[in-house]
Amino acid sequence: MSALVVLMFDQEEEAGKARDALRNLERSGDLDLEDTAVVMRDSGGKVHVNRQVSDTSKAGMVGGGFLGLVLAFLFPVVGIAVGVAGGALLGRLLDRGVDGKFVKEVGDALKPGNSALFIIVKDTHLTPMLAALRDFKGKVYHTNLETEDAESLRRAVGDQPSLLP
């Protein structure tokens, strides 16, 4: 099961650094991320979004490329167009990543000079993620983790326990 975590940081560059640390864990096989996005509001108030391609989008591109290759042999011109369109459609159907509207909502809530990190993690074994996030100080803006895991996450980033039920 996938879990969504949104962390907010007081510095523009912190969310990107935290994402890089988590992506390094993913490359080493210790964490399975489905999607990530960094949102920052610069000192001028402009919001910047930096998404990384999720596994499902990659699967859509590969599937579309394969479909285009097969169809290109049968119908050279039409095959390429259908492959590209099919890949885009497959990627969109499979895309379970961070919702763009929610990303915009959080970006609008950021103060100038702040940043946010969106993480969709597939693996429910969160120990490596929590260990990597201990190097960063932030606030848990949103998560759908179980209560105990959410509190462990809050402790890892130095956030105070939530007063919400």
C-alpha positions in Angstrom: 0.0 0.0 0.0 1.2 3.5 -0.8 1.5 6.3 1.7 1.4 10.0 1.0 3.7 12.3 3.1 3.9 16.1 2.7 6.7 17.9 4.6 7.2 21.6 4.8 10.6 23.3 5.4 11.6 26.9 6.3 14.3 27.0 3.6 13.8 26.9 -0.2 16.5 24.3 -0.7 15.6 21.9 2.1 12.8 20.0 0.4 15.1 19.3 -2.6 17.9 18.1 -0.3 15.5 15.8 1.5 14.2 14.4 -1.7 17.8 13.7 -2.9 18.5 11.8 0.3 15.4 9.7 -0.2 16.2 9.0 -3.9 19.6 7.8 -2.8 17.9 5.3 -0.5 15.7 4.2 -3.4 18.7 3.7 -5.7 20.3 1.5 -3.0 17.1 -0.6 -2.8 16.2 0.5 0.8 13.1 2.4 -0.2 10.5 2.2 -2.9 9.2 5.7 -3.9 6.3 6.0 -6.4 6.4 9.7 -6.9 8.0 12.8 -5.5 7.5 16.6 -6.0 9.3 19.6 -4.5 7.4 22.9 -4.3 9.1 26.1 -3.3 8.0 29.7 -3.0 10.9 32.0 -3.7 11.6 35.2 -1.8 9.6 37.1 -4.6 6.5 34.9 -3.9 6.7 32.9 -7.1 5.9 29.2 -6.7 8.1 26.6 -8.4 7.2 22.9 -8.8 9.7 20.2 -9.6 8.3 16.7 -10.1 10.3 13.6 -10.8 8.9 11.0 -13.1 7.1 8.3 -11.2 7.5 4.6 -12.0 4.0 4.5 -13.5 4.8 7.3 -15.9 8.0 5.5 -16.9 6.0 2.3 -17.5 3.6 4.3 -19.7 6.5 5.7 -21.8 8.1 2.3 -22.2 4.7 0.7 -23.1 4.0 3.4 -25.6 7.4 3.1 -27.1 7.0 -0.7 -27.5 3.5 -0.3 -29.0 4.9 2.3 -31.4 7.7 0.0 -32.4 5.4 -2.9 -33.1 2.9 -0.8 -35.0 5.7 1.0 -37.0 6.6 -2.3 -38.6 2.9 -2.8 -39.7 2.0 0.8 -40.5 5.1 3.0 -40.5 3.6 6.5 -40.2 0.5 5.6 -38.2 2.4 3.3 -35.9 4.6 6.1 -34.5 1.7 8.4 -33.9 -0.4 5.7 -32.3 2.5 4.6 -30.1 3.1 8.1 -28.8 -0.6 8.6 -28.1 -0.9 5.1 -26.5 2.0 5.7 -24.3 0.6 9.0 -23.1 -2.8 7.4 -22.4 -1.3 4.5 -20.6 0.9 6.8 -18.5 -2.2 8.9 -17.6 -4.3 5.8 -16.7 -1.5 4.3 -14.6 -0.5 7.6 -13.0 -1.2 7.4 -9.3 1.2 10.2 -8.4 0.8 13.4 -6.4 -2.4 15.2 -7.4 -1.6 18.5 -9.2 -4.4 20.3 -7.4 -3.1 19.3 -4.0 0.4 20.4 -5.0 -1.0 23.8 -6.0 -2.9 24.1 -2.8 0.2 23.5 -0.7 2.3 25.8 -2.9 -0.2 28.6 -2.3 0.0 27.9 1.5 3.8 28.3 1.6 5.4 31.5 2.8 8.1 33.1 0.7 11.5 31.3 1.2 9.8 28.0 2.2 9.5 24.7 0.5 7.5 21.4 0.6 8.3 17.8 -0.3 5.6 15.4 -1.5 6.5 11.8 -1.2 4.4 8.8 -2.2 6.2 5.8 -0.8 5.2 2.2 -1.7 7.1 0.4 1.0 5.4 0.5 4.4 8.8 -0.4 6.0 9.6 3.3 6.9 12.7 2.9 9.0 15.2 3.9 6.3 13.1 6.9 5.3 12.8 8.1 8.9 16.5 7.7 9.4 17.3 9.8 6.3 14.8 12.5 7.3 16.4 13.0 10.8 19.0 15.2 9.1 16.2 17.7 8.1 14.0 19.8 10.3 10.5 20.3 9.0 6.8 20.0 9.7 4.4 17.3 8.6 1.7 19.1 6.6 -0.2 16.0 5.6 0.1 12.2 5.7 -2.1 9.2 5.4 0.2 7.0 7.5 -1.1 5.1 10.5 -1.0 7.1 13.7 2.1 5.5 15.1 4.1 5.8 11.9 2.9 9.5 11.5 4.2 10.2 15.0 7.5 8.6 14.2 7.7 10.8 11.1 7.0 13.9 13.2 9.7 13.0 15.7 12.2 12.3 12.8 11.8 15.8 11.3 11.5 17.5 14.7 7.8 18.4 14.4 5.7 18.7 17.4 3.0 16.1 17.9 -0.3 17.0 16.2 -3.1 18.4 18.3 -5.6 17.2 15.7 -7.6 14.0 16.3 
